[in-house]
Amino acid sequence: MSRTSTLSLQGLRKTYHVEGQALPVLDDINLDIAPGEFVSIVGSSGCGKSTLLRLLIGLENSFDGRILLDGQPVVGTGLERGIVFQDHRLFPWLTVAQNVGLALENSPRSPREKAAAIAEHIALVGLEGFENAYPHQLSGGMSQRVAIAMAIAAEPKLLIADEPTTALDVTIQAQIMDLLLDLQR
């Protein structure tokens, strides 16, 4: 991941409309995150943490305020931003290697470079030997590690993680958190 990326949230507001009623979820969020900085968002269930992350990744585009990455507005999804959701969200008809490869589908890398990146990231999350396994053949924790490999394979400038290690056992949690922290350096 690039060390030159800066994320800036300026006057960010998000409101949902439920049964004709306005439900403000985020109100006037202002935050600058420096390159290499690791930030945690903590709050009770339903307070807007996941909504904020969905806005940052570009999965929701209806909001007020500005979200800037390196001074450019965040619009839609892009390879410069990766995300790990709470659940793995793998394609069940694709193998581990094919799922990780999806992250590189729009990358300008050559097929050989993509294959090397897929193998490298599968190894980084400790799943060598499972490249040809399908999600139904993996444990929940293994599937979540595939999702983490997918998120980091494109080497995004910004990695967003929504409770990425909750499906992992304590030993693997520590290893994955060390990996994610190392990527920020």
MDTraj code that builds the backbone (N, CA, C; nanometers):
import mdtraj as md
import numpy as np

residues = "MET SER ARG THR SER THR LEU SER LEU GLN GLY LEU ARG LYS THR TYR HIS VAL GLU GLY GLN ALA LEU PRO VAL LEU ASP ASP ILE ASN LEU ASP ILE ALA PRO GLY GLU PHE VAL SER ILE VAL GLY SER SER GLY CYS GLY LYS SER THR LEU LEU ARG LEU LEU ILE GLY LEU GLU ASN SER PHE ASP GLY ARG ILE LEU LEU ASP GLY GLN PRO VAL VAL GLY THR GLY LEU GLU ARG GLY ILE VAL PHE GLN ASP HIS ARG LEU PHE PRO TRP LEU THR VAL ALA GLN ASN VAL GLY LEU ALA LEU GLU ASN SER PRO ARG SER PRO ARG GLU LYS ALA ALA ALA ILE ALA GLU HIS ILE ALA LEU VAL GLY LEU GLU GLY PHE GLU ASN ALA TYR PRO HIS GLN LEU SER GLY GLY MET SER GLN ARG VAL ALA ILE ALA MET ALA ILE ALA ALA GLU PRO LYS LEU LEU ILE ALA ASP GLU PRO THR THR ALA LEU ASP VAL THR ILE GLN ALA GLN ILE MET ASP LEU LEU LEU ASP LEU GLN ARG".split()
xyz = np.array([
    [0.0828, -0.1169, 0.0000],
    [0.0000, 0.0000, 0.0000],
    [0.0879, 0.1241, 0.0000],
    [0.0432, 0.2229, -0.0658],
    [0.1181, 0.3465, -0.0788],
    [0.1257, 0.4202, 0.0538],
    [0.2389, 0.4807, 0.0806],
    [0.2532, 0.5623, 0.2006],
    [0.2185, 0.7075, 0.1724],
    [0.1795, 0.7382, 0.0520],
    [0.1538, 0.8770, 0.0153],
    [0.0058, 0.9105, 0.0099],
    [-0.0792, 0.8228, 0.0563],
    [-0.2232, 0.8451, 0.0488],
    [-0.2739, 0.9156, 0.1732],
    [-0.3566, 1.0150, 0.1516],
    [-0.4219, 1.0859, 0.2598],
    [-0.5721, 1.0772, 0.2379],
    [-0.6433, 1.0432, 0.3430],
    [-0.7886, 1.0373, 0.3380],
    [-0.8431, 1.1555, 0.4155],
    [-0.9376, 1.2259, 0.3558],
    [-0.9977, 1.3418, 0.4210],
    [-1.1495, 1.3333, 0.4128],
    [-1.2141, 1.3426, 0.5277],
    [-1.3600, 1.3476, 0.5362],
    [-1.3956, 1.4891, 0.5790],
    [-1.4809, 1.5535, 0.5009],
    [-1.5137, 1.6932, 0.5269],
    [-1.6653, 1.7108, 0.5343],
    [-1.7149, 1.7397, 0.6536],
    [-1.8569, 1.7639, 0.6732],
    [-1.9450, 1.6488, 0.6282],
    [-1.8998, 1.5271, 0.6489],
    [-1.9705, 1.4089, 0.5990],
    [-2.0999, 1.3855, 0.6771],
    [-2.2071, 1.3719, 0.6012],
    [-2.3394, 1.3446, 0.6579],
    [-2.4072, 1.2355, 0.5751],
    [-2.4772, 1.1464, 0.6453],
    [-2.5527, 1.0415, 0.5774],
    [-2.6849, 1.0235, 0.6509],
    [-2.7920, 1.0270, 0.5749],
    [-2.9263, 1.0090, 0.6296],
    [-2.9975, 0.9015, 0.5489],
    [-3.0613, 0.8099, 0.6181],
    [-3.1480, 0.7119, 0.5540],
    [-3.2920, 0.7576, 0.5748],
    [-3.3788, 0.7141, 0.4877],
    [-3.5203, 0.7439, 0.5026],
    [-3.5935, 0.6121, 0.5256],
    [-3.6557, 0.6019, 0.6427],
    [-3.7253, 0.4802, 0.6826],
    [-3.8713, 0.5156, 0.7087],
    [-3.9597, 0.4551, 0.6296],
    [-4.1026, 0.4784, 0.6425],
    [-4.1348, 0.6284, 0.6429],
    [-4.0704, 0.7006, 0.5514],
    [-4.0963, 0.8431, 0.5365],
    [-4.0288, 0.9319, 0.6397],
    [-3.9561, 0.8729, 0.7313],
    [-3.8876, 0.9499, 0.8359],
    [-3.7380, 0.9561, 0.8062],
    [-3.6809, 1.0738, 0.8261],
    [-3.5362, 1.0884, 0.8101],
    [-3.4655, 1.0284, 0.9314],
    [-3.3660, 0.9427, 0.9048],
    [-3.2870, 0.8809, 1.0104],
    [-3.1406, 0.9188, 0.9888],
    [-3.0952, 1.0252, 1.0568],
    [-2.9549, 1.0637, 1.0416],
    [-2.8629, 0.9574, 1.1031],
    [-2.7635, 0.9163, 1.0260],
    [-2.6720, 0.8136, 1.0731],
    [-2.5342, 0.8733, 1.1006],
    [-2.4875, 0.9590, 1.0124],
    [-2.3604, 1.0296, 1.0303],
    [-2.3883, 1.1787, 1.0216],
    [-2.3291, 1.2554, 1.1113],
    [-2.3568, 1.3981, 1.1139],
    [-2.2285, 1.4776, 1.1332],
    [-2.1875, 1.5475, 1.0280],
    [-2.0739, 1.6394, 1.0316],
    [-1.9438, 1.5722, 1.0781],
    [-1.9076, 1.4650, 1.0082],
    [-1.7827, 1.3948, 1.0368],
    [-1.6700, 1.4659, 0.9630],
    [-1.5681, 1.5070, 1.0370],
    [-1.4493, 1.5713, 0.9815],
    [-1.3288, 1.4958, 1.0338],
    [-1.2477, 1.4456, 0.9421],
    [-1.1353, 1.3619, 0.9826],
    [-1.0314, 1.3605, 0.8719],
    [-0.9061, 1.3735, 0.9092],
    [-0.7949, 1.3578, 0.8158],
    [-0.7093, 1.2428, 0.8662],
    [-0.6816, 1.1486, 0.7775],
    [-0.5991, 1.0337, 0.8116],
    [-0.4725, 1.0421, 0.7269],
    [-0.3599, 1.0474, 0.7949],
    [-0.2304, 1.0641, 0.7291],
    [-0.1816, 0.9327, 0.6701],
    [-0.0895, 0.9406, 0.5757],
    [-0.0308, 0.8192, 0.5166],
    [0.0279, 0.7282, 0.6238],
    [-0.0010, 0.5988, 0.6119],
    [0.0521, 0.4998, 0.7046],
    [-0.0181, 0.4943, 0.8386],
    [-0.1141, 0.5813, 0.8607],
    [-0.1843, 0.5855, 0.9885],
    [-0.2867, 0.4724, 0.9965],
    [-0.2993, 0.4159, 1.1138],
    [-0.3950, 0.3075, 1.1407],
    [-0.5002, 0.3657, 1.2332],
    [-0.6253, 0.3681, 1.1892],
    [-0.7334, 0.4303, 1.2659],
    [-0.8415, 0.3276, 1.2931],
    [-0.8904, 0.3253, 1.4159],
    [-1.0018, 0.2379, 1.4529],
    [-1.1239, 0.3231, 1.4827],
    [-1.2379, 0.2746, 1.4387],
    [-1.3653, 0.3409, 1.4665],
    [-1.4411, 0.2500, 1.5610],
    [-1.4752, 0.3024, 1.6771],
    [-1.5391, 0.2236, 1.7810],
    [-1.6749, 0.2846, 1.8135],
    [-1.7734, 0.1995, 1.8335],
    [-1.9058, 0.2470, 1.8726],
    [-2.0008, 0.1299, 1.8848],
    [-2.1158, 0.1561, 1.9396],
    [-2.2146, 0.0510, 1.9598],
    [-2.2753, 0.0078, 1.8261],
    [-2.3390, -0.1054, 1.8270],
    [-2.4042, -0.1582, 1.7081],
    [-2.5096, -0.0592, 1.6592],
    [-2.5081, -0.0329, 1.5294],
    [-2.6073, 0.0571, 1.4710],
    [-2.5719, 0.2042, 1.4756],
    [-2.4495, 0.2373, 1.5170],
    [-2.4139, 0.3793, 1.5289],
    [-2.3606, 0.4396, 1.3988],
    [-2.3402, 0.3580, 1.2942],
    [-2.2968, 0.4110, 1.1663],
    [-2.1566, 0.3721, 1.1232],
    [-2.0885, 0.2851, 1.1975],
    [-1.9518, 0.2455, 1.1616],
    [-1.9465, 0.1821, 1.0229],
    [-2.0303, 0.0823, 1.0000],
    [-2.0298, 0.0137, 0.8704],
    [-2.0766, 0.1055, 0.7589],
    [-2.1701, 0.1937, 0.7879],
    [-2.2152, 0.2915, 0.6882],
    [-2.0984, 0.3798, 0.6463],
    [-2.0213, 0.4265, 0.7428],
    [-1.9047, 0.5087, 0.7116],
    [-1.8074, 0.4320, 0.6226],
    [-1.7815, 0.3066, 0.6542],
    [-1.6881, 0.2271, 0.5747],
    [-1.7410, 0.2046, 0.4334],
    [-1.8705, 0.1828, 0.4198],
    [-1.9312, 0.1647, 0.2866],
    [-1.9179, 0.2929, 0.2042],
    [-1.9278, 0.4075, 0.2685],
    [-1.9079, 0.5344, 0.1981],
    [-1.7623, 0.5480, 0.1533],
    [-1.6696, 0.5117, 0.2404],
    [-1.5273, 0.5249, 0.2077],
    [-1.4875, 0.4356, 0.0907],
    [-1.5462, 0.3177, 0.0831],
    [-1.5113, 0.2249, -0.0251],
    [-1.5846, 0.2596, -0.1532],
    [-1.6894, 0.3418, -0.1433],
    [-1.7629, 0.3830, -0.2624],
    [-1.8827, 0.2961, -0.2940],
    [-1.9273, 0.2162, -0.1981],
    [-2.0441, 0.1315, -0.2205],
    [-2.1748, 0.2087, -0.2050],
    [-2.1677, 0.3234, -0.1412],
    [-2.2821, 0.4138, -0.1310],
    [-2.2346, 0.5511, -0.1745],
    [-2.3105, 0.6145, -0.2604],
    [-2.2696, 0.7450, -0.3127],
    [-2.3640, 0.8579, -0.2749],
    [-2.4670, 0.8273, -0.1979],
    [-2.5635, 0.9276, -0.1570],
    [-2.5270, 0.9783, -0.0172],
    [-2.4650, 1.0949, -0.0119],
    [-2.4251, 1.1547, 0.1151],
    [-2.3978, 1.3031, 0.0920],
    [-2.3873, 1.3753, 0.1991],
    [-2.3481, 1.5156, 0.1936],
    [-2.2078, 1.5271, 0.2482],
    [-2.1351, 1.6275, 0.2016],
    [-1.9967, 1.6465, 0.2428],
    [-1.9023, 1.5933, 0.1370],
    [-1.7773, 1.5778, 0.1767],
    [-1.6759, 1.5318, 0.0816],
    [-1.5908, 1.4219, 0.1412],
    [-1.5557, 1.3268, 0.0556],
    [-1.4595, 1.2218, 0.0885],
    [-1.3510, 1.2321, -0.0176],
    [-1.2290, 1.2593, 0.0266],
    [-1.1178, 1.2773, -0.0660],
    [-1.0067, 1.1777, -0.0345],
    [-0.9530, 1.1169, -0.1370],
    [-0.8350, 1.0316, -0.1252],
    [-0.7287, 1.0950, -0.2135],
    [-0.6207, 1.1359, -0.1520],
    [-0.5144, 1.2084, -0.2229],
    [-0.5704, 1.3312, -0.2938],
    [-0.6654, 1.3979, -0.2298],
    [-0.7225, 1.5206, -0.2849],
    [-0.8279, 1.5009, -0.3913],
    [-0.8544, 1.3762, -0.4297],
    [-0.9532, 1.3466, -0.5332],
    [-1.0804, 1.2901, -0.4701],
    [-1.1976, 1.3333, -0.5170],
    [-1.3224, 1.2808, -0.4609],
    [-1.3351, 1.1300, -0.4812],
    [-1.3836, 1.0621, -0.3785],
    [-1.4124, 0.9190, -0.3875],
    [-1.5487, 0.9048, -0.4536],
    [-1.5503, 0.8412, -0.5691],
    [-1.6742, 0.8176, -0.6432],
    [-1.6748, 0.6723, -0.6881],
    [-1.7699, 0.5960, -0.6399],
    [-1.7765, 0.4552, -0.6776],
    [-1.6594, 0.3770, -0.6209],
    [-1.6507, 0.2504, -0.6604],
    [-1.5430, 0.1644, -0.6130],
    [-1.4201, 0.1820, -0.7014],
    [-1.3064, 0.1380, -0.6529],
    [-1.1838, 0.1480, -0.7306],
    [-1.0736, 0.0624, -0.6707],
    [-0.9755, 0.0275, -0.7520],
    [-0.8647, -0.0569, -0.7071],
    [-0.7794, 0.0088, -0.5998],
    [-0.7887, 0.1424, -0.5886],
    [-0.7068, 0.2120, -0.4895],
    [-0.7603, 0.1957, -0.3471],
    [-0.8801, 0.1355, -0.3344],
    [-0.9423, 0.1127, -0.2040],
    [-0.9840, -0.0328, -0.1929],
    [-0.9361, -0.0988, -0.0884],
    [-0.9741, -0.2378, -0.0648],
    [-1.0545, -0.2484, 0.0631],
    [-1.1386, -0.3498, 0.0714],
    [-1.2194, -0.3692, 0.1926],
    [-1.2266, -0.5161, 0.2296],
    [-1.2280, -0.5387, 0.3603],
    [-1.2553, -0.6708, 0.4165],
    [-1.3818, -0.6542, 0.5003],
    [-1.4873, -0.7245, 0.4619],
    [-1.6131, -0.7180, 0.5344],
    [-1.6100, -0.8113, 0.6554],
    [-1.7137, -0.8020, 0.7401],
    [-1.7253, -0.8894, 0.8569],
    [-1.7405, -1.0351, 0.8156],
    [-1.8070, -1.0583, 0.7031],
    [-1.8209, -1.1942, 0.6516],
    [-1.7459, -1.2008, 0.5187],
    [-1.7048, -1.3191, 0.4798],
    [-1.6078, -1.3329, 0.3709],
    [-1.6588, -1.2967, 0.2320],
    [-1.7838, -1.3141, 0.2002],
    [-1.8418, -1.2774, 0.0709],
    [-1.7627, -1.3302, -0.0498],
    [-1.7281, -1.4559, -0.0459],
    [-1.6589, -1.5193, -0.1579],
    [-1.7597, -1.5708, -0.2594],
    [-1.7151, -1.5880, -0.3832],
    [-1.7990, -1.6490, -0.4858],
    [-1.7859, -1.8001, -0.4711],
    [-1.8960, -1.8708, -0.4392],
    [-1.8861, -2.0141, -0.4085],
    [-1.8466, -2.1008, -0.5266],
    [-1.8655, -2.0529, -0.6479],
    [-1.8323, -2.1331, -0.7666],
    [-1.6873, -2.1116, -0.8119],
    [-1.6136, -2.0259, -0.7402],
    [-1.4731, -2.0012, -0.7736],
    [-1.3817, -2.0607, -0.6670],
    [-1.2632, -2.1021, -0.7088],
    [-1.1638, -2.1548, -0.6154],
    [-1.1022, -2.0400, -0.5364],
    [-1.0215, -2.0758, -0.4381],
    [-0.9491, -1.9755, -0.3592],
    [-0.8686, -1.8846, -0.4528],
    [-0.7897, -1.9452, -0.5419],
    [-0.7060, -1.8661, -0.6329],
    [-0.7912, -1.7782, -0.7247],
    [-0.9020, -1.8304, -0.7720],
    [-0.9885, -1.7514, -0.8604],
    [-1.0544, -1.6362, -0.7850],
    [-1.0943, -1.6582, -0.6595],
    [-1.1506, -1.5502, -0.5798],
    [-1.0473, -1.4406, -0.5576],
    [-0.9258, -1.4781, -0.5196],
    [-0.8205, -1.3781, -0.4997],
    [-0.7912, -1.3070, -0.6320],
    [-0.7919, -1.3813, -0.7411],
    [-0.7666, -1.3242, -0.8725],
    [-0.8686, -1.2190, -0.9147],
    [-0.9898, -1.2269, -0.8624],
    [-1.0908, -1.1254, -0.8951],
    [-1.0442, -0.9853, -0.8577],
    [-0.9680, -0.9747, -0.7515],
    [-0.9185, -0.8443, -0.7079],
    [-0.8219, -0.7830, -0.8092],
    [-0.7658, -0.8666, -0.8945],
    [-0.6672, -0.8202, -0.9919],
    [-0.7227, -0.8140, -1.1340],
    [-0.8511, -0.8433, -1.1486],
    [-0.9114, -0.8518, -1.2817],
    [-0.8911, -0.7245, -1.3641],
    [-0.9042, -0.6090, -1.3027],
    [-0.8885, -0.4824, -1.3755],
    [-0.7496, -0.4210, -1.3599],
    [-0.6596, -0.4965, -1.3034],
    [-0.5228, -0.4493, -1.2844],
    [-0.4473, -0.4511, -1.4177],
    [-0.3588, -0.3549, -1.4378],
    [-0.2805, -0.3540, -1.5618],
    [-0.1663, -0.4566, -1.5631],
    [-0.1533, -0.5367, -1.4595],
    [-0.0459, -0.6365, -1.4527],
    [-0.0629, -0.7423, -1.5606],
    [0.0479, -0.8018, -1.5987],
    [0.0455, -0.9116, -1.6963],
    [-0.0113, -1.0365, -1.6298],
    [-0.0553, -1.1344, -1.7095],
    [-0.1051, -1.2598, -1.6507],
    [-0.0024, -1.3260, -1.5576],
    [0.1231, -1.3209, -1.5948],
    [0.2281, -1.3806, -1.5101],
    [0.2401, -1.3052, -1.3765],
    [0.2337, -1.1723, -1.3823],
    [0.2408, -1.0915, -1.2597],
    [0.1179, -1.1153, -1.1714],
    [0.0027, -1.1304, -1.2350],
    [-0.1195, -1.1588, -1.1587],
    [-0.1086, -1.2937, -1.0892],
    [-0.0617, -1.3951, -1.1596],
    [-0.0471, -1.5282, -1.1003],
    [0.0489, -1.5246, -0.9812],
    [0.1587, -1.4511, -0.9965],
    [0.2553, -1.4383, -0.8863],
    [0.1924, -1.3665, -0.7670],
    [0.1149, -1.2615, -0.7928],
    [0.0497, -1.1868, -0.6844],
    [-0.0536, -1.2733, -0.6130],
    [-0.1266, -1.3540, -0.6891],
    [-0.2260, -1.4435, -0.6292],
    [-0.1553, -1.5416, -0.5350],
    [-0.0495, -1.6055, -0.5835],
    [0.0249, -1.7019, -0.5015],
    [0.0847, -1.6344, -0.3780],
    [0.1392, -1.5152, -0.3966],
    [0.2010, -1.4414, -0.2855],
    [0.0982, -1.4106, -0.1769],
    [-0.0195, -1.3653, -0.2167],
    [-0.1182, -1.3250, -0.1172],
    [-0.1874, -1.4442, -0.0508],
    [-0.2001, -1.5535, -0.1224],
    [-0.2501, -1.6758, -0.0591],
    [-0.1502, -1.7230, 0.0464],
    [-0.0217, -1.7131, 0.0159],
    [0.0818, -1.7504, 0.1120],
    [0.0829, -1.6554, 0.2323],
    [0.0635, -1.5270, 0.2079],
    [0.0641, -1.4290, 0.3169],
    [-0.0410, -1.4599, 0.4232],
    [-0.1543, -1.5151, 0.3818],
    [-0.2595, -1.5468, 0.4788],
    [-0.2558, -1.6937, 0.5220],
    [-0.1485, -1.7642, 0.4831],
    [-0.1268, -1.9006, 0.5305],
    [-0.2163, -2.0059, 0.4696],
    [-0.2513, -1.9901, 0.3424],
    [-0.3407, -2.0871, 0.2787],
    [-0.2766, -2.1610, 0.1606],
    [-0.1427, -2.1728, 0.1613],
    [-0.0781, -2.2509, 0.0572],
    [-0.1333, -2.3929, 0.0616],
    [-0.1549, -2.4507, -0.0551],
    [-0.2113, -2.5844, -0.0637],
    [-0.3631, -2.5845, -0.0795],
    [-0.4249, -2.4690, -0.0626],
    [-0.5704, -2.4578, -0.0755],
    [-0.6112, -2.3760, -0.1980],
    [-0.5180, -2.3501, -0.2872],
    [-0.5454, -2.2666, -0.4042],
    [-0.6635, -2.3165, -0.4869],
    [-0.6794, -2.4477, -0.4972],
    [-0.7844, -2.5054, -0.5812],
    [-0.9075, -2.5493, -0.5033],
    [-0.9133, -2.5131, -0.3748],
    [-1.0294, -2.5465, -0.2924],
    [-1.1407, -2.4448, -0.3170],
    [-1.2621, -2.4896, -0.2990],
    [-1.3793, -2.4018, -0.3108],
    [-1.4216, -2.3565, -0.1713],
    [-1.4901, -2.2443, -0.1612],
    [-1.5291, -2.1939, -0.0292],
    [-1.5999, -2.2962, 0.0596],
    [-1.6833, -2.3832, 0.0028],
    [-1.7535, -2.4811, 0.0861],
    [-1.6587, -2.5852, 0.1462],
    [-1.5361, -2.5901, 0.0945],
    [-1.4368, -2.6843, 0.1454],
    [-1.3480, -2.6216, 0.2525],
    [-1.3745, -2.4966, 0.2870],
    [-1.2926, -2.4228, 0.3835],
    [-1.3711, -2.3966, 0.5111],
    [-1.2978, -2.3780, 0.6193],
    [-1.3623, -2.3339, 0.7431],
    [-1.3978, -2.1859, 0.7286],
    [-1.4778, -2.1353, 0.8213],
    [-1.5141, -1.9940, 0.8187],
    [-1.3921, -1.9038, 0.8295],
    [-1.2980, -1.9407, 0.9150],
    [-1.1759, -1.8620, 0.9312],
    [-1.0888, -1.8641, 0.8069],
    [-1.0814, -1.9793, 0.7419],
    [-1.0039, -1.9890, 0.6179],
    [-1.0678, -1.9024, 0.5093],
    [-1.1998, -1.9063, 0.5018],
    [-1.2701, -1.8231, 0.4029],
    [-1.2442, -1.6752, 0.4284],
    [-1.2416, -1.6369, 0.5548],
    [-1.2152, -1.4962, 0.5871],
    [-1.0725, -1.4587, 0.5482],
    [-0.9791, -1.5510, 0.5614],
    [-0.8411, -1.5222, 0.5188],
    [-0.8333, -1.5059, 0.3672],
    [-0.9156, -1.5798, 0.2924],
    [-0.9219, -1.5603, 0.1471],
    [-0.9709, -1.4185, 0.1183],
    [-1.0733, -1.3751, 0.1908],
    [-1.1262, -1.2393, 0.1719],
    [-1.0200, -1.1347, 0.2023],
    [-0.9377, -1.1586, 0.3023],
    [-0.8290, -1.0655, 0.3354],
    [-0.7261, -1.0645, 0.2226],
    [-0.6920, -1.1825, 0.1702],
    [-0.5990, -1.1892, 0.0567],
    [-0.6535, -1.1124, -0.0627],
    [-0.7836, -1.1248, -0.0873],
    [-0.8468, -1.0503, -0.1973],
    [-0.8308, -0.8998, -0.1762],
    [-0.8538, -0.8555, -0.0535],
    [-0.8511, -0.7120, -0.0239],
    [-0.7123, -0.6520, -0.0410],
    [-0.6087, -0.7284, -0.0132],
    [-0.4733, -0.6724, -0.0199],
    [-0.4013, -0.7042, -0.1508],
    [-0.4548, -0.7943, -0.2311],
    [-0.3866, -0.8374, -0.3541],
    [-0.3659, -0.7237, -0.4536],
    [-0.4593, -0.6333, -0.4618],
    [-0.4467, -0.5218, -0.5566],
    [-0.3574, -0.4105, -0.5025],
    [-0.3036, -0.4304, -0.3821],
    [-0.2176, -0.3323, -0.3165],
    [-0.2832, -0.1945, -0.3130],
    [-0.4000, -0.1871, -0.2476],
    [-0.4726, -0.0604, -0.2441],
    [-0.4000, 0.0458, -0.1628],
    [-0.4255, 0.1706, -0.1960],
    [-0.3720, 0.2829, -0.1182],
    [-0.4370, 0.2875, 0.0191],
    [-0.5632, 0.2458, 0.0236],
    [-0.6420, 0.2515, 0.1462],
    [-0.7060, 0.1158, 0.1683],
    [-0.6819, 0.0566, 0.2851],
    [-0.7448, -0.0704, 0.3201],
    [-0.8456, -0.0436, 0.4305],
    [-0.9688, -0.0809, 0.4049],
    [-1.0779, -0.0619, 0.4995],
    [-1.1184, -0.1995, 0.5495],
    [-1.1294, -0.2126, 0.6803],
    [-1.1613, -0.3428, 0.7381],
    [-1.2739, -0.3273, 0.8392],
    [-1.3794, -0.4039, 0.8190],
    [-1.4950, -0.4023, 0.9081],
    [-1.4936, -0.5308, 0.9902],
    [-1.4297, -0.5247, 1.1059],
    [-1.4139, -0.6401, 1.1943],
    [-1.3610, -0.7612, 1.1174],
    [-1.2442, -0.7479, 1.0547],
    [-1.1954, -0.8518, 0.9637],
    [-1.1487, -0.9807, 1.0294],
    [-1.1253, -0.9789, 1.1601],
    [-1.0687, -1.0985, 1.2223],
    [-1.1645, -1.1704, 1.3174],
    [-1.2916, -1.1315, 1.3195],
    [-1.3834, -1.1935, 1.4149],
    [-1.4062, -1.3425, 1.3878],
    [-1.3916, -1.3869, 1.2645],
    [-1.4120, -1.5289, 1.2316],
    [-1.2854, -1.6120, 1.2512],
    [-1.1770, -1.5489, 1.2950],
    [-1.0491, -1.6184, 1.3071],
    [-1.0200, -1.6559, 1.4519],
    [-0.9467, -1.7657, 1.4701],
    [-0.9070, -1.8008, 1.6063],
    [-0.7997, -1.7035, 1.6535],
    [-0.7740, -1.7030, 1.7830],
    [-0.6877, -1.6019, 1.8448],
    [-0.5479, -1.6005, 1.7839],
    [-0.4894, -1.7152, 1.7595],
    [-0.3548, -1.7218, 1.7034],
    [-0.3511, -1.6603, 1.5633],
    [-0.4458, -1.6991, 1.4791],
    [-0.4507, -1.6469, 1.3429],
    [-0.4859, -1.4982, 1.3446],
    [-0.5733, -1.4557, 1.4379],
    [-0.6073, -1.3130, 1.4497],
    [-0.4813, -1.2296, 1.4657],
    [-0.3947, -1.2715, 1.5564],
    [-0.2720, -1.1965, 1.5829],
    [-0.1832, -1.1930, 1.4585],
    [-0.1708, -1.3050, 1.3880],
    [-0.0880, -1.3096, 1.2673],
    [-0.1435, -1.2176, 1.1591],
    [-0.2748, -1.2193, 1.1405],
    [-0.3366, -1.1363, 1.0364],
    [-0.3263, -0.9889, 1.0731],
    [-0.3473, -0.9554, 1.1996],
    [-0.3336, -0.8146, 1.2406],
    [-0.1900, -0.7669, 1.2202],
    [-0.0913, -0.8516, 1.2516],
    [0.0490, -0.8159, 1.2251],
    [0.0709, -0.7926, 1.0760],
    [0.0135, -0.8787, 0.9922],
    [0.0250, -0.8637, 0.8474],
    [-0.0346, -0.7307, 0.8030],
    [-0.1553, -0.7001, 0.8488],
    [-0.2212, -0.5751, 0.8086],
    [-0.1436, -0.4528, 0.8570],
    [-0.0895, -0.4606, 0.9779],
    [-0.0098, -0.3483, 1.0288],
    [0.1196, -0.3325, 0.9492],
    [0.1831, -0.4445, 0.9118],
    [0.3057, -0.4396, 0.8321],
    [0.2794, -0.3741, 0.6960],
    [0.1619, -0.3984, 0.6393],
    [0.1289, -0.3397, 0.5091],
    [0.1162, -0.1882, 0.5179],
    [0.0847, -0.1359, 0.6338],
    [0.0694, 0.0095, 0.6522],
    [0.2055, 0.0792, 0.6612],
    [0.3090, 0.0033, 0.6894],
    [0.4413, 0.0673, 0.7085],
    [0.5095, 0.0945, 0.5784],
])
top = md.Topology()
chain = top.add_chain()
for i, resn in enumerate(residues, 1):
    res = top.add_residue(resn, chain, resSeq=i)
    for name in ("N", "CA", "C"):
        top.add_atom(name, md.element.get_by_symbol(name[0]), res)
traj = md.Trajectory(xyz[None], top)
